């Protein structure tokens, strides 16, 4: 149940992140001063936490989507398998987010 709720929440978070991405594109087109201001905001602690949260939302949503594809194929419905795959999705999304932010800079 928790992964289902988190799947929906991460979908909403990615939609909000898409708005931030659109603002970034607009600031890039608006000129170097506006881009520098936006870049400064996203380089702050608030901005970095926002970007990390957005990337976690992406990796969780991706991992849980693959889990649902496996379910659509008819596998993994035993209670023990459902619990194990939920934990796997949670851990994998954290690891993928951490790896992304280690490689990115």
MORA-V85252 format. One line per field, one symbol per residue. ss: DSSP state (2 for helix, 1 for strand, 0 for the rest). phi: phi as a letter, one per 40 degrees, with the letter a starting at -180 (. if undefined). psi: psi as a letter, one per 30 degrees, with the letter a starting at -180 (. if undefined). A space follows every 10 residues. Layout:
ss: ???
phi: ???
psi: ???
This chain:
ss: 0222222222 2222222222 2222222222 0222222222 2220222222 2222222222 2222222222 2200000022 2222222222 2222222222 22220
phi: .ccccccccc cccccccccc cccdcccccc hccccccccc ccccddcccc ccccccdccc ccccccdccc cccgbgccdc cccccccccc cccccccccc cccdc
psi: eeeeeeeeee eeeeeeeeee eeeeeeeeff leeeeeeeee effleeeeee eeeeeeeeee eeefeeeeee effglgfkee eeeeeeeeee eeeeeeeeee feee.
